[in-house]
């Protein structure tokens, strides 16, 4: 944030002091109320100075206009609150140092009503700063909570989100790249749950993208487990999109709820079913899907005995934009646990290798005898933190993404996490326990 914000001669000396970098950690709304200034007037003065003094160095013109339009929402926040929201600063370089911090922090900012500033955005990545996917997600949340987003531009390494009330409505987010729609949903879903009604999301980008859960994983693994928290949403894949063009579209309908229920998943039971889909889209030959499915089945068979394996080969036709291929395989247990292995086709990589990679990933995820796989771990943390009561999940090794989500959740909520290592003769598992904050939806 630019220090030029502190040098305006037009503001009273006391207010200038309060707006200095030393004092910006305190809630601006509360301070303005205490010293007798109208919140909207002060915010408008700050925003008007951005044009001449470039306070938001990375803010685009359209974003600035959206921020101005949301001022009325901010000025209508209740002043009579017992204890005002506390502004928070987070370092985006800690632990996994990527987009996980942005998604969890921005969502919790909207839900809890606290402004959050994140510096060193994605410092742990080869290309630091906001990429289109991350910026699109932040802009979506800004719209959902009628808030103000500062530093919202590609490459920005510092952003600040100041939320207002989460409002149900129709929202569209388009990465205009192959950026993952699954990751957009990860950020938007918690916010939609705390709106004042039903939210409808149109998310565009890559439905099956690298370094992100495929939309099939979201539907077949994440969604059934999320329902154990009391979360119910409909998700329709209207168009699949692949790297590098993107062009996919997913429509999601999310009813708001009053509060989340605690989750307990400690007993894995036995694996009872394995199924999946190997797919091709565009001009790619159907043989790629058949070969991937066959290779996955061959890899699984020696490890699972007589258990039935059903991996279907699918040709995506009318609902696919561009060319792509991949596979996802899902294992179900007798107690309702779900695990997955997946892989995406790449130029120069055989379909056999893609199928084998997915199968080996699934075997690793069911081999530790935990109840959630390595990809579901971190996605559950924010809901455990918000839920009423104590949640417990048994898993394999705790991933860096999960540790990062816990770090942010504990900074931004009253939730308390603990991790316990459990060993027996054959397996090592970990129990992640959370005393949830029990946050109820103030908008219902």
N, C-alpha and C positions, 0 to 999 in steps of 0.2 A: 504494500500500500504506500502511495506517495506521501511524503511528509508535507507536501504543499497544502494539504488539508488544514494544517495548523497555522497558516500564515495570513489568513484573511483579516484585514484591519476593520472589516465591517461588523464583526461580531464582538460583543462585549468581552472584556478581558477574561472574565470568569469562565464564560462559555468556551473561549478559545483554549483555556487551560484544560477544561474537561474533555475537549475533543483532541487533545494532544495524544501522541502515541503512548505516553505513560498511563493515560486514563481511559483509553479506548476499551480496556478489558471490562469496564462496568457497563451495565445495561443503559443504553442511551435514552430509551423511553423513560425509564425510572428517574434518571438524573434530570432530564428536562422537566419532568413533572414536579420534582422536588424544588427546583429553583424558579418555577413559574413560567417557563417557556412552553408554548404550544408545540407538540411533537411534530405535527405536519409542517409547521413553519420552519423548524430547525432542519428537518430532513430535506425540504425543498431548497433551502440555502445550500446545503451540502451538495445536492444533485446539480444545482445551477452552476456551482463552481467547478464541477467536473468538466464542463465544456471549455472553460478558459484556462483551467490549471491542470487539466488532464489527470485527475485524481485516479480514475480507473484507467490505467494506461493500456490495458488489454481489452477494454470493453468495446463491443461493436455498437454502431449507431442503433440498430434494431433492438439490441438488448437494453440499451440505455432508455429507449422509448418504452419498452415493456416495464422496466424498473419504475419509471415515472408513473405509468398507469396503475401500478400497484401501491402507490403511496397512500391512497385513501384507505386501502385495506389495513395497512400498518397503523394508520392514525386511529382506526376504530378498535384497536386492541384494548382490552379492559385494563384501566389504570388501577382498579381497586384490588388487584390480585394480592394475596397475602405475602408472597415472596416472588419478585420478578424473575423471569428467566435469566440465567447467567450466560454471558458470552463465553465461548470456548475457543482456544487455539489448539490446533493439532499439527503435528509434524508429519507430513506425507511421506517422509523417507524411512520411518521406523518399520521394523519387521519386514513384511513382504514389499513394502515401498511402491505399491502399484495402485490400481484402480479400486481395490477392496476398501481402502480407507475412504475414498471419495463416496462410494455408494452407501456404505453403512453410516458415515458421518452425516451426509446430506439427508438421508432418510430420517435419522433420529433427530436432526435439527428441525425438520418439518413437523414431526410428531410431537416433540417436546417443546417447541416454540422458542428454542434458544438459537441465537445466531452462532455460526461456527466459521472460523477462519482456518483454512488449511494452507500451510506453506510447504515448500519443497515437494510440490505435487508430482507424483510418479518419479521421484528422484532415483528409485531403484531400477528404472527401466533404461534400455539403450537409447530411447528417445524420450527424455523427460518432458513433463508438462502435459497439458490436456490434449488428447487426440479427439477426432470428431465424435467417436462413440461416447467418451466421457463428457464432453461438452453438451452433447445432445441430451444425455441423462440429467445433467444439472439443470438445463433449460426446461426440461419436462417437469422436474420437481419444483422449480421456481414458479411455473405456471399453476401447478396443482395447489401450491400453498399461497398463491398470490403474493409472492415474496420479492425480494431484491437480490440479484446476483451480481457481484462485483468481481472483476477479473475474468469474466467469461469469454475467452478467446482461445483459438487453437495455439498451443505452445505455452499458454500461461502457466506459471509455476506457483501462483498464489491466488486463491479464490476465497470469497466470503459470501455466505448465504444467510440472509435475514428473512425468516419466514413470517407469515401471518396465518390466517385460518386455512386449513385444508378444505377445499370445496369440491364436492362431487361434480362431475361434468364429463364432457367428451374431450379427450386430449389426443393429440397426434405428435409423435416423435419420429423423425426420419434422420438416420445417420448419414444418408446419401453415400454410404460406402457399404462394405460388407461387415461393418461393426455389428456385434452380436445383439440381437433383439432380446435374447435371454438375459443378458446383463442389464439391459434397459428395464426389463421386468423386475429383476432383483432389487433395483432401486425404487421403482414406482409402486410395487405391490404393497409394502408395509405402509406407505403413505395413504394409498387408496383405502386401506382398512380403517383408517382413522379419519375419513372424510365424513360428510354429513348425509351421505346417501350412496347411490350406486354410481361408480365411475366406469367409463368406457374408454379403453385405451387402444389406439391404433399405432402399433410399433413397426417401424420399417428398417430394414437393413439385412444382415445375414442371419438366416435361421439356423444354419449349420456352419459354424465358424470355428477356426482354430482358437485355442487358449480360452475357450468359453464352453459352457454346457450347450449341447445341441438342443433344439426345441423339443426333440423327442424325449430327451432326458427330463426336461421341465414337466412334460405332460405325463410321462410314465413312471417317474421316480419321485421328483420333488412334490408334485401336486397331491398324490395320495398321502404322503407323509405330512404335508402342510395341513391337510384336513384334520389330522389328529390335534392340531392347535385350535380347531374350530374355523379354519380359513376355508372358504369355498369360493372358487372363481371359475368362470368358463373361459376357455382358450381355443380359438379357431385359427388354424394355419390356412390363410387364404392364398398365400403364395410363398414358395420356398425360394431362398436366395443364397447364393454361394460366392465364395471369393473368386475373382476380385470385384465383381460387379455389384453384389448385394441384390437389391430389388425384392427381397422377401417382405412379407407382411403378415403380421399376427394381430388378431383382434381379441382383446381381453375384457371381460365384464367382471367387475369386482364390487360386491356388496360390502358396505361398511359393517363393522361389528362393534359391540360395546367393549368387550375385552377378550384377550386370548387365554386359552386354557393351557395349563402346564402339560408337558409331554414326558412320558417315560418309555424308553426303549432300551431294556437291559437284557432281554432274552432273545437270542438270535433264532433258536429253534434249528430246524434242518431245512436245507434247500429242497424245495418241492417241484420247482418248475424253472425252466430256462427258455426264453423266447427272444425274438428280435427281428430286425429288418435290415437288410442290405439293399441300398437303393442307388439308382443312377438317374440323372436328369439331363435334359438337353440332347445333344448329338452323341453322347457317350454310349457305347454299346452295352446292351443288357447283360452280356457275358461278364462284365465287371462285377455286377451284383451277384450273379450266380457263383462266380469264383470266390468272392469274399465270403458268402454264406457257407460254402463248402469248406473253405479253409478254417473258418471259425468253428464249425462243427467237428472237424478232424482234431483240432487243438483241444477242444473241451472234452471229447469223449474219453480219453484215458484217465481223466481226473474225476469224472462224475459217475462212472459206472453205467448203470442201466437207466439213469434219469433221462427223461425225454428232452430233446433239444429241438426247438422249432424256430429256425432263422429263415424268414421268408425273403426272397429276392423280389424287389419292387421296381417298376419303371415309372418314374414321376413324369407325367405328361403335361396336363393343362395347368397344374398348380406349381410350376417351377419356372424361375427366371434364370436363364444362363445354364451353364454346364456344371455338374458336380456329382460326386459319388461318395459314399461312406457307409458306415454300419454302426448300429448300436445293439447290444445284447444285454438283456435284463434277467437277473436271477431273483426269484421270489422265495421267501422262507415260510415255514409253517406258522410263524407268529406275525406275519405281515410286514417283515422287513424287505427292503428292496435294494438291489445293488446293480451296477451297470459297468460295462466296458464299451468303449467307442473309439472310432478312428475315422479320419477323413481321407479321401483320396488325394493324392498329390502327383504332380507331373513326374514321371520317371519311377514311380513306386507301384509295384505290382498289386493287383487286387488280392492275391494270396497273402501278401504281407499285411495288407490292411485288415483282413479278416483275422489273421493270427494275432496281430497287435491288440485288437479289441477283445479277443478271447482271453489272452494272457492278462489283460487289465481286469477283466471280470474275475478270473481265478484269484488274482491278488486281493481283490476287494472282498471276496467271500472267504479267503484263506485265513484271515486273522480272527474270524468268529465274532467280530463286532456286529452291531445292528445297523450301522450306516456306513456308506462308503466314503472314500476320500473327498468326493466332490459334494456330497450332501452336508458334511460336517459344518463347513463355514456358512452355508446358506441357512442353517437352522439357528445360528447364534443370535441374530437380531430378534427372532420371535421368542426364543427362550428368555432373552433379556426383558422383553415387554410383557410376557405372560404373567398371570397371577398364580403364585405357588412355586413349587420347586420342580424343575425339569431335570431329567437325567437321561443321557444317551451313552451307550457303550460303543466304542469305535476302535479302530486300529491306531496307528501312530497319529498323533495330532499334527495336522499340517500347519504350515506357516500362515496360510490364509485364515485358518481357524483362529490361530493365536492373534492375528491382526484384528479380526472381527471382535474377539473378546476384549482386546485392549481398547478399542473404540467404544464398545458398548459399556464397559465399566467407567470410562471417562464421561459418558454422556447420559447415563441412566443411574438409577439406584441399584441396579442388578449386581449380584456378587457371584463370581464364578470360581470353581475349584476343579482341578484335574487330578484324578487318582489313578495310579498305575496298578493293574491287576495281573498277576502272573500265576499260571499253573504249569503243569508239566509240558503241555503242548503249545500253549498260546500266551501271548502278551496283549492285553487290551487296556484301554483307558476309559474311565468313566468321567465324562464332562458333566458337572452338576452346576445348576444355576438357580439361585434364589431370585426369581423374577421381580421386576419393579411393580408388576400389577397395574400398569397404566390403563386407565379406563378412557374411553373415547369421549372427550368433552363436547363433541359436536352432535352427539345423538341424545 
